Amino acid sequence: MRYQHQPVLLKEVMAFINPGPGQLMIDGTLGGGGYTRALARAVTESGTVLALDVDELAVQHAQEWLKTEKIKNVQVINGNFADLKDLVPEKFTKVDGIVLDLGLSSAQLDDPGRGFSFLREGPLNMAFGETDKENTGVIVNRYRVEDLAAILKNYGEERFAKSVARAIVAARPINTVSELLAAIDRGMPNAAKHGGKIHYATKTFQALRLATNRELENLRRVLPEALTLLKRGGRLAVVSFHSLEDRIVKQFFRSLSRDCLCPPAIPKCVCHHRAEAKILTPKPVRPTAFEVTGNPRARSAKLRVIEKL
């Protein structure tokens, strides 16, 4: 089965990263290969792109289309970008650019066997990789009400986390997407199920996916590792899709761009700290209305970019 994934903000990402012939690039989230293909064309055969993905299926599909499309300057690795420094070959210890797209690929969303979307029936396993020890079914069926509610609140920003958590626990065992959706429905007030901009189950599914894959923890790990792999003048571009991810990226970028870390009460700088990076996107770049019309999944995307000093 072939998937055509539409990379979000591709034009904008490429403009900021500005890849050129002979350069070394890393796509930390291979997915459907949209950024990888564009980077490979830009660096030409004299350059190389290293593409990583924790999803074994994404890696398998990439190996197929790389061969079919006769692309020879891409190296693919199956692994979590949280382990970036340990995974990259020595050649990539100083690179010109790194791209991280934190969203799901079309293949993942459209595959009913993955359980990522409540629009398709399937088993409860939102794990990106088959090696993940704890799938969504474990969280849904074994966690205490208090722990489950904390996940829904902290990862999904769900207002009705406690009532939804109680409804999920009461409905156990839950083995499929439809069973989970029915439990969420029973836990949500009627007023909250109508008239909202997003489906009332969206935040719960998001929270469970983030918890299953430890996505926020992995994002916090990869950002400093990515910075160390950039050469001076190298750029890091991150495309996020919800406020929790964007907040982490924003705060990390701001910390790198500060020249002084002294407390405000100290009138003169004594720390002699110097900024490590320059923020190239004072405000996050959002997709155009035209892009959202053609690809509705892009509507919540935000792009932030820094350049290493």
N, C-alpha and C positions, 0 to 999 in steps of 0.2 A: 504494500500500500504506500502511495506517495503523498506527501504533504507539501503544500505550498504555504510557507509561513511568511507573513508580512512583517518585517522588522519595523518597530515603531521609531519615529524620529530619525530614520536612517540618514536623510539628507543633512540634518542638523548635526548628528553625531559625527559624520564624516567631515563636515566643515570645521568642527572644533578639533578633532583628532588630527586632521590634515595629513594623512599618510602619503608617503612618497616612495619612489623606487629605491629598493635596497634596504628599506627599514624593517625593523622587527616589531611585530605587534602581537598582543595577546587578546583573544576573545574569551573571557572567563565564563561565558554562558552561551555555549554553542547553539543550543536549541535547534531551530530549523535552518540555521546557517546563513541567515540574511546578512548579518554584520561580517561574518567570516568571509563570505563571497566578495563583498564590497572591499574589504581590507586586502584580500588576496589580489584583486585586480589592481588596486592602487599601488601596492608595493612591488608589483611585477615579479617575474621569476627570479630577480636578483634579491628579493626580500623574502621573508617568511612570516607566516601567521601561525601561532600556537593557539589551538582551540580546545577548551576544556568543557566537559559536562559530566555531572554526576549521574545523569540518566543514560543507562546502557543503550536504550533504543535510539536516543539522539545520536550517540556515537556510531551505532550500526548504520543508521540512515546516512550519516555524513560520509562514512567510508564508501557507501554505494554511490552517492552523487559525486563525490570527489573523483571516483574512477570513471563514472559515466561522462562527467563534464571535463575530464582530463585536466584537473587542477592539481598541480604538482608542488605548489609552494605552501601547503597547509599541513601541519602536523597535529593530529588529534590525540587527546588523552582523556581517558575515562577517570574522572575524579572530582572531588568537591573543591570548589574554588576557595573554601576556607583553608585548605592545605596548599595554597598556591605556591609558596616558597619551597615546599618539599617536593612538589610535583614537577616544577619546570626544569628542563635541562639547563646545563650551565650556560649554554648559548643565550638563554633568555633572562639572565640575571640583570641585564641593563637593556631595557626596551624603550622604544619611542612612544608607544601608546598602549593603553589598556581600556577595554570596553567591558562593562558589566550591565547586562539587561536583566533586571530582577523579575520580570514577568514570566508567565507560563507561555510555552509555545502552543501553536495551533494544534499540533499533534497531541500534546498532553490534554488539552481542553476537550478535543473532539473524540478522544479514545474512551469509550464507556468502561473499559476494563481498568481505568486508572482512578475513577471516582472523584475527579477534581470538580466536576460540574453537577449541580443539582438538576440540570435540565436533561440529563441522560442517566438511565438506570445502570447500576454497576455495583461492584463490591466496594467496601469502605477501605480503600488503600490509597492514600494520597501521597505516598512516598515517591520521591523523585528517582531514587535508586533502589534496586532490588536488595542491596546489602543493608538497608536501614533495618535496625533490629525492632523498631517499634512503629507499626503502622497505625493508621487512624482508628482502626477497629479496636486496638488495645486501649487507646485513650477514651474512646466512647464507652466501652463496655467494662472497664476496670477502674477508672479513676473515681475518686470520691466526689460527691457533689461540690464540695468546697474547691477542690483542685480544678475540676472541670469549669466551674464558674469563673475562677481566676483566669483560666486560659481564654475563655470567651470575652472577658472584660479587657484583659491586658493585650491580647493579640488581635481581637476583633472589634474592640471598643463598642461592644454590644451593651446597650442600656438595660436590657432585660436578661442579663447573663444568669442571674440566680434562678429565675423561673424557667428559662430554657434548659439549664443544667438539671434542674429537678425533673423536668419532663423527659429528658434523655435518659436519666437514671431509671425512672419509672417504666420506661418502654423497653428496657433491656430484656433479652439480647437484641442488638441492632446490627444487622449484617450487610444491609444494602443502602444505597443512596435514598431510595424511596422511603425506607423505614426511618432513616434519620430525618428526612424532610417532614415526615408525618409527626415525629416527636417534636421538632422545632415548632411546627404549626400549633401543637397543643400548648406549648410553653409561651407563645407570644400573645399579648393582648390583641383583641380583634382590631382595635384602632390602629395598632402598629402594622397590621398586615395589609393595609389599604392606603393608597395615595402617596406612598414613598417613592423617591427617585430610584431606589434600588430594591430588589427583591428582599423580603424580610429574612430570608435564610442566608443571604450573601455574607454577612459578617461572621456568622457561626462557621460556615464552610471555610472562609478565609482564616479564621483563628485556628481551626483544626489543622489546616494545611501548614500554616506557619509553625505550629507546635510539632507536628509530625516530622518536619524537615529541619527544625531548629534554624529557620531562615534568618531571623534577626540576630541570633548569636553568631551565625556564620558570616553575616554581613559585617558585624563588628570586628570579626577576626580578619577578614580579607582586606579591608580598607588600608590598615597600616602595612600589611604585607605587600599590597599593590604599590604603595608609595615607595617602598624600598627597592622594588624592581625597576622603577622608572629611572632613566638617565636624566641628567639636568636638561630641562626644557621638554621632557616627556610629559604626556598628558593622560589623565584618567577621567573617563566619561562614565557616569552612572545613570541609568534610566530606571526610575522607581515607579511604582504603581499605586501605592497608598501612603498615608501620612506617617505611619510608623517607620517605614523604610526611609522615606524622604527626610524625616527628622534626624535619623542616625547619620545619614550622608551629610546633611546640612551642618550639623554640629561638628562632625569630624573635619569637614572642609574649613569651617570657621576657626577651629583650633589650630590648624596648620597655617592659616594666613595671618595669625597674630604675631606682632613683633615683640610685645612685652607681656609677660605673664604675672607681673607683680600685682598684688592686691591694690584696689583703687585708693586705699588710704595712704599708700606710699607715693609721695609727690614726684619722686625721680626714680627712673628705672634702675634697679640694681641686679636684675636677673640676667641682663645682656642676652636674652633670648632673641633669636631672629626667625622670621617666618620661613617655613619650609616650602610653602607653595603659594601660588597666586590664584585666586578664584576668578575664573573667566565668565562665570554666569552669576552675577550678583542676585538675580532673580531666576528661578528655574525656567527653563525653556519648555513651553507647552506645544502640543501638536496643533496644527492649523485646523480650522473647521473643515477644510477640504479633506485632510487626512482622516479626521474622525468620521466623516461621512463614508469614506471608502473602507475604513477599518475601525468600527465602533470600539474595539478593545483598546484603542489608543487613547480614549477620552480622558483617562485619569493619569496618563504618563507625565513624568517630570524629569527633565534632563539637567544634571549639574556636572560641571567640568572644572578641574583644577590643572595647573601647570606646575611642575616641580621646579623649584628655584635652585 
